[in-house]
Amino acid sequence: MDLGIAGKRALVCASSKGLGRGCAEALAEAGVDLVLNARGAEALDKTAQEIRDRYGVTVTAIAADITDAEDRARVLAAAGAIDILVTNAGGPPPGLWSDWTRDDFIRALDANMLTPIALMTALLPAMIDRGWGRVVNITSQSVKAPIPALGLSNAARTGLTGYVAGTARQVAQYGVTINNMLPGIHATDRADALDAGVARQQNISVEQAREQRKASLPTRRYGTAEEFGQTCAFLCSQHAGFIVAQNILLDGGGTNATI
Ligand code: NAP
């Protein structure tokens, strides 16, 4: 399917690996020029080169911590005019509700709520002026159903979801859509880290923890960054202009709910 977005320019945050990279690759496959970001320059430059070689699009790589205000300003300055924004950053660490301090919450809110909001605040005005734009925020299934060990994530991402629900409905009249993608368990470094956390907690091997988590999903497998990325590219496509303020769950059926 022609997504109708060849020649557009996308900023994909936190995209040297994992779900961000999956989104970047699918957009590149659709002919979108990219601005990629991650903190570690080595993996970022490698990913940028692989995408240039594979898809022939222009890729600008900016090593920066997207949750840091000064770094973010540097990314935005280098990015220039952006038609498509994919927000993403690392997720907060797991833990217990009774251990988290105000500082822990501030860090989580900064990374997973206020950073995407700052990026939208910076880039929405020009999208509105041009009469076209797409924003996809990578959040989590924890927005639909809380994950007990990820209380910091549950809290921060739900705040972002509330912001998007209101803002998306204000900008849709200008041809700009904002939606969220909610990953369940996808085979990335983050999933490896969470597998290791379960293994420690239950005193089992990481492989046993992974098998246990796979068995909890109707698909009996983790999702892939590739299938996540293709859904992102569709949400950024011309065909998705009537999809507004939605929370698209990609969890292999793991969230046990009728709607
Ligand atoms: P990942 O495989 O660990 O990849 C994270 C990517 O983000 C890397 O490229 C990393 O590069 C970059 N990154 C992390 N923090 C950054 C920062 N502050 N600034 C810029 N780049 C940053 O993670 P993932 O699985 O793709 O997860 C992406 C998001 O989805 C996370 O918020 C995660 O919590 C959420 N999520 C994931 C799953 C899952 O099963 N995978 C499930 C639910 C929610 P550097 O380290 O070099 O910066």
py3Dmol code that shows the C-alpha trace and the ligand (Angstrom):
import py3Dmol

protein = """\
ATOM      1  CA  MET A   1       0.000   0.000   0.000  1.00  0.00           C
ATOM      2  CA  ASP A   2       1.298   3.467  -0.880  1.00  0.00           C
ATOM      3  CA  LEU A   3       1.156   5.424   2.390  1.00  0.00           C
ATOM      4  CA  GLY A   4       1.291   8.723   0.501  1.00  0.00           C
ATOM      5  CA  ILE A   5       3.968  10.262   2.721  1.00  0.00           C
ATOM      6  CA  ALA A   6       7.107   9.948   0.571  1.00  0.00           C
ATOM      7  CA  GLY A   7       9.172  13.126   0.872  1.00  0.00           C
ATOM      8  CA  LYS A   8       7.751  14.073   4.294  1.00  0.00           C
ATOM      9  CA  ARG A   9      10.199  14.651   7.150  1.00  0.00           C
ATOM     10  CA  ALA A  10       9.906  12.848  10.497  1.00  0.00           C
ATOM     11  CA  LEU A  11      11.550  13.270  13.887  1.00  0.00           C
ATOM     12  CA  VAL A  12      11.652   9.857  15.583  1.00  0.00           C
ATOM     13  CA  CYS A  13      12.911  10.144  19.162  1.00  0.00           C
ATOM     14  CA  ALA A  14      14.813   7.401  20.983  1.00  0.00           C
ATOM     15  CA  SER A  15      15.233   5.451  17.777  1.00  0.00           C
ATOM     16  CA  SER A  16      18.642   3.773  17.623  1.00  0.00           C
ATOM     17  CA  LYS A  17      17.063   0.511  18.839  1.00  0.00           C
ATOM     18  CA  GLY A  18      13.789  -1.160  19.710  1.00  0.00           C
ATOM     19  CA  LEU A  19      10.351   0.257  18.970  1.00  0.00           C
ATOM     20  CA  GLY A  20      11.658   3.692  17.950  1.00  0.00           C
ATOM     21  CA  ARG A  21      13.915   2.082  15.377  1.00  0.00           C
ATOM     22  CA  GLY A  22      11.007  -0.048  14.149  1.00  0.00           C
ATOM     23  CA  CYS A  23       8.992   3.133  13.541  1.00  0.00           C
ATOM     24  CA  ALA A  24      11.955   4.837  11.834  1.00  0.00           C
ATOM     25  CA  GLU A  25      12.498   1.886   9.477  1.00  0.00           C
ATOM     26  CA  ALA A  26       8.826   1.659   8.473  1.00  0.00           C
ATOM     27  CA  LEU A  27       8.676   5.408   7.792  1.00  0.00           C
ATOM     28  CA  ALA A  28      11.898   5.184   5.761  1.00  0.00           C
ATOM     29  CA  GLU A  29      10.373   2.317   3.773  1.00  0.00           C
ATOM     30  CA  ALA A  30       7.494   4.702   2.960  1.00  0.00           C
ATOM     31  CA  GLY A  31      10.019   7.243   1.628  1.00  0.00           C
ATOM     32  CA  VAL A  32      10.067   9.567   4.646  1.00  0.00           C
ATOM     33  CA  ASP A  33      13.293  11.496   5.415  1.00  0.00           C
ATOM     34  CA  LEU A  34      14.319  11.054   9.033  1.00  0.00           C
ATOM     35  CA  VAL A  35      15.801  12.825  11.993  1.00  0.00           C
ATOM     36  CA  LEU A  36      16.849  10.132  14.471  1.00  0.00           C
ATOM     37  CA  ASN A  37      17.829  10.548  18.106  1.00  0.00           C
ATOM     38  CA  ALA A  38      19.300   8.534  20.974  1.00  0.00           C
ATOM     39  CA  ARG A  39      21.856   9.240  23.700  1.00  0.00           C
ATOM     40  CA  GLY A  40      24.534   6.803  22.563  1.00  0.00           C
ATOM     41  CA  ALA A  41      26.191   8.084  19.362  1.00  0.00           C
ATOM     42  CA  GLU A  42      27.706   4.773  18.261  1.00  0.00           C
ATOM     43  CA  ALA A  43      24.497   2.735  17.969  1.00  0.00           C
ATOM     44  CA  LEU A  44      22.659   5.773  16.607  1.00  0.00           C
ATOM     45  CA  ASP A  45      25.157   6.398  13.794  1.00  0.00           C
ATOM     46  CA  LYS A  46      25.147   2.690  12.910  1.00  0.00           C
ATOM     47  CA  THR A  47      21.342   2.634  12.702  1.00  0.00           C
ATOM     48  CA  ALA A  48      21.286   5.853  10.663  1.00  0.00           C
ATOM     49  CA  GLN A  49      23.755   4.424   8.144  1.00  0.00           C
ATOM     50  CA  GLU A  50      21.891   1.119   7.855  1.00  0.00           C
ATOM     51  CA  ILE A  51      18.631   2.974   7.149  1.00  0.00           C
ATOM     52  CA  ARG A  52      20.294   5.245   4.539  1.00  0.00           C
ATOM     53  CA  ASP A  53      21.790   2.201   2.822  1.00  0.00           C
ATOM     54  CA  ARG A  54      18.572   0.174   2.890  1.00  0.00           C
ATOM     55  CA  TYR A  55      15.958   2.795   1.976  1.00  0.00           C
ATOM     56  CA  GLY A  56      17.858   5.647   0.281  1.00  0.00           C
ATOM     57  CA  VAL A  57      16.230   8.370   2.403  1.00  0.00           C
ATOM     58  CA  THR A  58      18.019  11.289   4.061  1.00  0.00           C
ATOM     59  CA  VAL A  59      18.812  10.526   7.710  1.00  0.00           C
ATOM     60  CA  THR A  60      20.116  13.080  10.225  1.00  0.00           C
ATOM     61  CA  ALA A  61      21.312  11.583  13.518  1.00  0.00           C
ATOM     62  CA  ILE A  62      21.482  13.693  16.675  1.00  0.00           C
ATOM     63  CA  ALA A  63      22.948  12.129  19.813  1.00  0.00           C
ATOM     64  CA  ALA A  64      21.104  13.720  22.737  1.00  0.00           C
ATOM     65  CA  ASP A  65      19.044  12.938  25.815  1.00  0.00           C
ATOM     66  CA  ILE A  66      15.560  13.844  24.621  1.00  0.00           C
ATOM     67  CA  THR A  67      14.379  14.248  28.240  1.00  0.00           C
ATOM     68  CA  ASP A  68      16.930  17.014  28.901  1.00  0.00           C
ATOM     69  CA  ALA A  69      15.718  20.528  27.991  1.00  0.00           C
ATOM     70  CA  GLU A  70      19.015  21.739  26.505  1.00  0.00           C
ATOM     71  CA  ASP A  71      19.579  18.546  24.531  1.00  0.00           C
ATOM     72  CA  ARG A  72      15.990  18.651  23.294  1.00  0.00           C
ATOM     73  CA  ALA A  73      16.458  22.240  22.083  1.00  0.00           C
ATOM     74  CA  ARG A  74      19.513  21.043  20.135  1.00  0.00           C
ATOM     75  CA  VAL A  75      17.488  18.222  18.525  1.00  0.00           C
ATOM     76  CA  LEU A  76      14.671  20.594  17.570  1.00  0.00           C
ATOM     77  CA  ALA A  77      17.095  23.175  16.128  1.00  0.00           C
ATOM     78  CA  ALA A  78      18.805  20.525  13.985  1.00  0.00           C
ATOM     79  CA  ALA A  79      15.493  18.928  12.974  1.00  0.00           C
ATOM     80  CA  GLY A  80      14.004  22.028  11.329  1.00  0.00           C
ATOM     81  CA  ALA A  81      10.597  21.623   9.641  1.00  0.00           C
ATOM     82  CA  ILE A  82       8.980  18.371  10.766  1.00  0.00           C
ATOM     83  CA  ASP A  83       5.770  16.836   9.331  1.00  0.00           C
ATOM     84  CA  ILE A  84       5.747  13.686  11.463  1.00  0.00           C
ATOM     85  CA  LEU A  85       6.709  13.440  15.138  1.00  0.00           C
ATOM     86  CA  VAL A  86       7.162  10.117  16.945  1.00  0.00           C
ATOM     87  CA  THR A  87       7.810  10.686  20.646  1.00  0.00           C
ATOM     88  CA  ASN A  88       9.630   8.056  22.653  1.00  0.00           C
ATOM     89  CA  ALA A  89      12.136   7.715  25.513  1.00  0.00           C
ATOM     90  CA  GLY A  90      13.274   5.018  27.892  1.00  0.00           C
ATOM     91  CA  GLY A  91      10.701   3.811  30.429  1.00  0.00           C
ATOM     92  CA  PRO A  92      10.987   4.275  34.223  1.00  0.00           C
ATOM     93  CA  PRO A  93      12.473   1.445  36.335  1.00  0.00           C
ATOM     94  CA  PRO A  94      10.214  -1.125  38.019  1.00  0.00           C
ATOM     95  CA  GLY A  95       9.722  -1.015  41.803  1.00  0.00           C
ATOM     96  CA  LEU A  96       7.198  -0.859  44.619  1.00  0.00           C
ATOM     97  CA  TRP A  97       4.678   1.911  45.322  1.00  0.00           C
ATOM     98  CA  SER A  98       6.033   2.465  48.832  1.00  0.00           C
ATOM     99  CA  ASP A  99       9.604   3.138  47.641  1.00  0.00           C
ATOM    100  CA  TRP A 100       9.040   5.945  45.156  1.00  0.00           C
ATOM    101  CA  THR A 101       9.963   9.462  46.174  1.00  0.00           C
ATOM    102  CA  ARG A 102       8.868  12.792  44.768  1.00  0.00           C
ATOM    103  CA  ASP A 103      12.140  12.911  42.781  1.00  0.00           C
ATOM    104  CA  ASP A 104      11.375   9.504  41.211  1.00  0.00           C
ATOM    105  CA  PHE A 105       7.978  10.803  40.096  1.00  0.00           C
ATOM    106  CA  ILE A 106       9.455  14.055  38.757  1.00  0.00           C
ATOM    107  CA  ARG A 107      11.980  12.051  36.691  1.00  0.00           C
ATOM    108  CA  ALA A 108       9.251   9.781  35.287  1.00  0.00           C
ATOM    109  CA  LEU A 109       6.929  12.696  34.531  1.00  0.00           C
ATOM    110  CA  ASP A 110       9.778  14.573  32.838  1.00  0.00           C
ATOM    111  CA  ALA A 111      10.704  11.620  30.625  1.00  0.00           C
ATOM    112  CA  ASN A 112       7.339  10.106  29.745  1.00  0.00           C
ATOM    113  CA  MET A 113       4.866  12.993  30.012  1.00  0.00           C
ATOM    114  CA  LEU A 114       6.499  16.432  29.889  1.00  0.00           C
ATOM    115  CA  THR A 115       9.058  15.559  27.192  1.00  0.00           C
ATOM    116  CA  PRO A 116       6.443  14.476  24.604  1.00  0.00           C
ATOM    117  CA  ILE A 117       4.330  17.479  25.567  1.00  0.00           C
ATOM    118  CA  ALA A 118       7.318  19.822  25.059  1.00  0.00           C
ATOM    119  CA  LEU A 119       8.004  18.265  21.652  1.00  0.00           C
ATOM    120  CA  MET A 120       4.373  18.699  20.594  1.00  0.00           C
ATOM    121  CA  THR A 121       4.317  22.285  21.885  1.00  0.00           C
ATOM    122  CA  ALA A 122       7.378  23.037  19.765  1.00  0.00           C
ATOM    123  CA  LEU A 123       6.289  21.302  16.544  1.00  0.00           C
ATOM    124  CA  LEU A 124       2.476  21.534  16.375  1.00  0.00           C
ATOM    125  CA  PRO A 125       2.331  25.253  15.395  1.00  0.00           C
ATOM    126  CA  ALA A 126       4.246  24.725  12.134  1.00  0.00           C
ATOM    127  CA  MET A 127       2.212  21.583  11.324  1.00  0.00           C
ATOM    128  CA  ILE A 128      -0.961  23.616  11.848  1.00  0.00           C
ATOM    129  CA  ASP A 129       0.385  26.401   9.579  1.00  0.00           C
ATOM    130  CA  ARG A 130       1.141  23.856   6.844  1.00  0.00           C
ATOM    131  CA  GLY A 131      -2.286  22.207   7.291  1.00  0.00           C
ATOM    132  CA  TRP A 132      -0.863  18.704   7.742  1.00  0.00           C
ATOM    133  CA  GLY A 133       0.877  16.815  10.511  1.00  0.00           C
ATOM    134  CA  ARG A 134       1.069  13.490  12.315  1.00  0.00           C
ATOM    135  CA  VAL A 135       2.079  12.821  15.906  1.00  0.00           C
ATOM    136  CA  VAL A 136       2.415   9.336  17.378  1.00  0.00           C
ATOM    137  CA  ASN A 137       3.380   8.937  21.028  1.00  0.00           C
ATOM    138  CA  ILE A 138       4.796   5.599  22.157  1.00  0.00           C
ATOM    139  CA  THR A 139       3.216   4.999  25.575  1.00  0.00           C
ATOM    140  CA  SER A 140       2.362   1.599  27.099  1.00  0.00           C
ATOM    141  CA  GLN A 141      -0.381  -0.956  27.662  1.00  0.00           C
ATOM    142  CA  SER A 142      -0.135   0.224  31.283  1.00  0.00           C
ATOM    143  CA  VAL A 143      -2.416   3.098  30.249  1.00  0.00           C
ATOM    144  CA  LYS A 144      -5.268   0.605  29.696  1.00  0.00           C
ATOM    145  CA  ALA A 145      -4.461  -1.775  32.539  1.00  0.00           C
ATOM    146  CA  PRO A 146      -1.913  -0.865  35.225  1.00  0.00           C
ATOM    147  CA  ILE A 147       1.251  -2.946  35.622  1.00  0.00           C
ATOM    148  CA  PRO A 148       1.872  -3.101  39.391  1.00  0.00           C
ATOM    149  CA  ALA A 149       5.687  -2.942  39.250  1.00  0.00           C
ATOM    150  CA  LEU A 150       5.608  -0.031  36.797  1.00  0.00           C
ATOM    151  CA  GLY A 151       3.709   2.505  38.892  1.00  0.00           C
ATOM    152  CA  LEU A 152       5.943   5.361  37.727  1.00  0.00           C
ATOM    153  CA  SER A 153       5.141   4.484  34.123  1.00  0.00           C
ATOM    154  CA  ASN A 154       1.414   3.995  34.854  1.00  0.00           C
ATOM    155  CA  ALA A 155       1.263   7.486  36.366  1.00  0.00           C
ATOM    156  CA  ALA A 156       3.330   9.431  33.824  1.00  0.00           C
ATOM    157  CA  ARG A 157       1.861   7.852  30.713  1.00  0.00           C
ATOM    158  CA  THR A 158      -1.712   8.257  31.893  1.00  0.00           C
ATOM    159  CA  GLY A 159      -1.006  11.966  32.331  1.00  0.00           C
ATOM    160  CA  LEU A 160       0.230  12.172  28.731  1.00  0.00           C
ATOM    161  CA  THR A 161      -2.847  10.270  27.555  1.00  0.00           C
ATOM    162  CA  GLY A 162      -5.137  12.843  29.174  1.00  0.00           C
ATOM    163  CA  TYR A 163      -3.215  15.682  27.531  1.00  0.00           C
ATOM    164  CA  VAL A 164      -3.438  14.018  24.104  1.00  0.00           C
ATOM    165  CA  ALA A 165      -7.176  13.340  24.481  1.00  0.00           C
ATOM    166  CA  GLY A 166      -7.817  17.069  24.765  1.00  0.00           C
ATOM    167  CA  THR A 167      -5.120  18.469  22.481  1.00  0.00           C
ATOM    168  CA  ALA A 168      -5.738  16.076  19.575  1.00  0.00           C
ATOM    169  CA  ARG A 169      -9.311  17.334  19.367  1.00  0.00           C
ATOM    170  CA  GLN A 170      -8.125  20.937  19.169  1.00  0.00           C
ATOM    171  CA  VAL A 171      -5.637  20.446  16.325  1.00  0.00           C
ATOM    172  CA  ALA A 172      -7.529  17.926  14.140  1.00  0.00           C
ATOM    173  CA  GLN A 173      -9.347  20.742  12.291  1.00  0.00           C
ATOM    174  CA  TYR A 174      -5.960  21.804  10.858  1.00  0.00           C
ATOM    175  CA  GLY A 175      -5.175  18.391   9.353  1.00  0.00           C
ATOM    176  CA  VAL A 176      -2.976  17.387  12.278  1.00  0.00           C
ATOM    177  CA  THR A 177      -3.620  14.071  14.037  1.00  0.00           C
ATOM    178  CA  ILE A 178      -2.250  12.942  17.394  1.00  0.00           C
ATOM    179  CA  ASN A 179      -2.552   9.314  18.508  1.00  0.00           C
ATOM    180  CA  ASN A 180      -0.827   7.035  20.979  1.00  0.00           C
ATOM    181  CA  MET A 181       0.560   3.539  20.442  1.00  0.00           C
ATOM    182  CA  LEU A 182       0.460   1.229  23.455  1.00  0.00           C
ATOM    183  CA  PRO A 183       3.046  -1.556  23.330  1.00  0.00           C
ATOM    184  CA  GLY A 184       2.449  -4.749  25.266  1.00  0.00           C
ATOM    185  CA  ILE A 185       5.510  -6.979  25.398  1.00  0.00           C
ATOM    186  CA  HIS A 186       7.821  -6.581  22.416  1.00  0.00           C
ATOM    187  CA  ALA A 187      11.158  -8.287  21.925  1.00  0.00           C
ATOM    188  CA  THR A 188      13.535  -5.371  22.628  1.00  0.00           C
ATOM    189  CA  ASP A 189      16.225  -4.524  25.197  1.00  0.00           C
ATOM    190  CA  ARG A 190      13.467  -3.146  27.434  1.00  0.00           C
ATOM    191  CA  ALA A 191      11.682  -6.527  27.398  1.00  0.00           C
ATOM    192  CA  ASP A 192      15.008  -8.224  28.245  1.00  0.00           C
ATOM    193  CA  ALA A 193      15.419  -5.886  31.235  1.00  0.00           C
ATOM    194  CA  LEU A 194      11.881  -6.612  32.437  1.00  0.00           C
ATOM    195  CA  ASP A 195      12.421 -10.381  31.957  1.00  0.00           C
ATOM    196  CA  ALA A 196      15.521 -10.058  34.146  1.00  0.00           C
ATOM    197  CA  GLY A 197      13.485  -8.175  36.773  1.00  0.00           C
ATOM    198  CA  VAL A 198      10.883 -10.979  36.909  1.00  0.00           C
ATOM    199  CA  ALA A 199      13.681 -13.586  37.122  1.00  0.00           C
ATOM    200  CA  ARG A 200      15.244 -11.781  40.113  1.00  0.00           C
ATOM    201  CA  GLN A 201      11.917 -11.311  41.846  1.00  0.00           C
ATOM    202  CA  GLN A 202      10.834 -14.960  41.456  1.00  0.00           C
ATOM    203  CA  ASN A 203      14.315 -16.474  41.755  1.00  0.00           C
ATOM    204  CA  ILE A 204      14.070 -18.195  38.362  1.00  0.00           C
ATOM    205  CA  SER A 205      16.257 -17.987  35.241  1.00  0.00           C
ATOM    206  CA  VAL A 206      15.760 -15.212  32.691  1.00  0.00           C
ATOM    207  CA  GLU A 207      14.777 -17.845  30.118  1.00  0.00           C
ATOM    208  CA  GLN A 208      12.112 -19.223  32.484  1.00  0.00           C
ATOM    209  CA  ALA A 209      10.843 -15.699  33.122  1.00  0.00           C
ATOM    210  CA  ARG A 210      10.618 -15.070  29.355  1.00  0.00           C
ATOM    211  CA  GLU A 211       8.741 -18.334  28.725  1.00  0.00           C
ATOM    212  CA  GLN A 212       6.353 -17.495  31.560  1.00  0.00           C
ATOM    213  CA  ARG A 213       5.668 -14.032  30.148  1.00  0.00           C
ATOM    214  CA  LYS A 214       5.205 -15.415  26.615  1.00  0.00           C
ATOM    215  CA  ALA A 215       2.742 -18.001  27.933  1.00  0.00           C
ATOM    216  CA  SER A 216       0.674 -15.154  29.462  1.00  0.00           C
ATOM    217  CA  LEU A 217      -0.068 -13.775  25.964  1.00  0.00           C
ATOM    218  CA  PRO A 218      -2.752 -15.199  23.631  1.00  0.00           C
ATOM    219  CA  THR A 219      -0.145 -15.036  20.811  1.00  0.00           C
ATOM    220  CA  ARG A 220       2.336 -17.031  22.959  1.00  0.00           C
ATOM    221  CA  ARG A 221       5.073 -14.775  21.578  1.00  0.00           C
ATOM    222  CA  TYR A 222       6.388 -11.259  22.043  1.00  0.00           C
ATOM    223  CA  GLY A 223       5.630  -8.598  19.467  1.00  0.00           C
ATOM    224  CA  THR A 224       8.321  -7.360  17.102  1.00  0.00           C
ATOM    225  CA  ALA A 225       9.661  -3.870  16.497  1.00  0.00           C
ATOM    226  CA  GLU A 226       8.915  -4.388  12.784  1.00  0.00           C
ATOM    227  CA  GLU A 227       5.173  -4.952  13.205  1.00  0.00           C
ATOM    228  CA  PHE A 228       5.027  -2.096  15.715  1.00  0.00           C
ATOM    229  CA  GLY A 229       6.772   0.181  13.205  1.00  0.00           C
ATOM    230  CA  GLN A 230       4.417  -0.714  10.349  1.00  0.00           C
ATOM    231  CA  THR A 231       1.420   0.274  12.482  1.00  0.00           C
ATOM    232  CA  CYS A 232       3.136   3.548  13.316  1.00  0.00           C
ATOM    233  CA  ALA A 233       3.766   4.262   9.623  1.00  0.00           C
ATOM    234  CA  PHE A 234       0.094   3.615   8.856  1.00  0.00           C
ATOM    235  CA  LEU A 235      -0.984   6.053  11.597  1.00  0.00           C
ATOM    236  CA  CYS A 236       1.346   8.612   9.974  1.00  0.00           C
ATOM    237  CA  SER A 237      -0.035   7.929   6.494  1.00  0.00           C
ATOM    238  CA  GLN A 238      -2.510   9.881   4.360  1.00  0.00           C
ATOM    239  CA  HIS A 239      -5.038   7.077   4.973  1.00  0.00           C
ATOM    240  CA  ALA A 240      -5.127   7.700   8.733  1.00  0.00           C
ATOM    241  CA  GLY A 241      -6.354  11.315   8.657  1.00  0.00           C
ATOM    242  CA  PHE A 242      -9.655  10.427  10.401  1.00  0.00           C
ATOM    243  CA  ILE A 243      -7.964   8.537  13.257  1.00  0.00           C
ATOM    244  CA  VAL A 244      -7.794  11.102  16.056  1.00  0.00           C
ATOM    245  CA  ALA A 245      -6.926  10.819  19.769  1.00  0.00           C
ATOM    246  CA  GLN A 246      -6.874   7.021  19.734  1.00  0.00           C
ATOM    247  CA  ASN A 247      -4.901   4.667  21.927  1.00  0.00           C
ATOM    248  CA  ILE A 248      -3.857   1.757  19.735  1.00  0.00           C
ATOM    249  CA  LEU A 249      -3.038  -1.310  21.792  1.00  0.00           C
ATOM    250  CA  LEU A 250      -0.433  -3.675  20.314  1.00  0.00           C
ATOM    251  CA  ASP A 251      -0.248  -6.364  22.964  1.00  0.00           C
ATOM    252  CA  GLY A 252      -0.979  -9.715  21.312  1.00  0.00           C
ATOM    253  CA  GLY A 253      -4.316  -9.738  23.147  1.00  0.00           C
ATOM    254  CA  GLY A 254      -2.560  -9.600  26.519  1.00  0.00           C
ATOM    255  CA  THR A 255      -4.924  -7.017  28.029  1.00  0.00           C
ATOM    256  CA  ASN A 256      -7.985  -9.070  28.933  1.00  0.00           C
ATOM    257  CA  ALA A 257     -10.810  -6.666  28.089  1.00  0.00           C
ATOM    258  CA  THR A 258     -13.854  -6.715  25.805  1.00  0.00           C
ATOM    259  CA  ILE A 259     -13.322  -3.169  24.473  1.00  0.00           C
TER     260      ILE A 259
END
"""
ligand_1 = """\
48
NAP
P 14.711 -0.127 24.099
O 14.764 -1.320 23.222
O 15.412 -0.159 25.403
O 15.204 1.106 23.204
C 15.231 2.337 23.727
C 15.779 3.313 22.675
O 15.569 4.589 23.190
C 17.266 3.176 22.419
O 17.552 3.589 21.101
C 17.852 4.170 23.423
O 19.155 4.584 23.043
C 16.821 5.274 23.322
N 16.679 6.110 24.503
C 16.366 5.703 25.765
N 16.298 6.772 26.579
C 16.544 7.865 25.802
C 16.624 9.250 26.080
N 16.436 9.722 27.313
N 16.885 10.103 25.058
C 17.071 9.628 23.815
N 17.023 8.330 23.497
C 16.770 7.456 24.489
O 13.198 0.227 24.489
P 11.838 -0.157 23.717
O 11.441 -1.522 24.108
O 11.976 0.191 22.293
O 10.797 0.803 24.443
C 10.449 2.077 23.952
C 9.420 2.670 24.897
O 8.262 1.821 24.930
C 9.924 2.786 26.345
O 9.397 3.955 26.936
C 9.326 1.564 27.006
O 9.151 1.726 28.391
C 7.998 1.469 26.277
N 7.431 0.116 26.351
C 8.130 -0.923 25.854
C 7.580 -2.201 25.965
C 8.306 -3.419 25.417
O 7.865 -4.535 25.677
N 9.390 -3.284 24.677
C 6.340 -2.384 26.580
C 5.660 -1.286 27.076
C 6.232 -0.027 26.967
P 20.204 5.174 24.142
O 20.158 4.257 25.309
O 21.508 5.206 23.434
O 19.706 6.548 24.461
"""
view = py3Dmol.view(width=600, height=400)
view.addModel(protein, "pdb")
view.setStyle({"model": 0}, {"cartoon": {"style": "trace"}})
view.addModel(ligand_1, "xyz")
view.setStyle({"model": 1}, {"stick": {}})
view.zoomTo()
view.show()
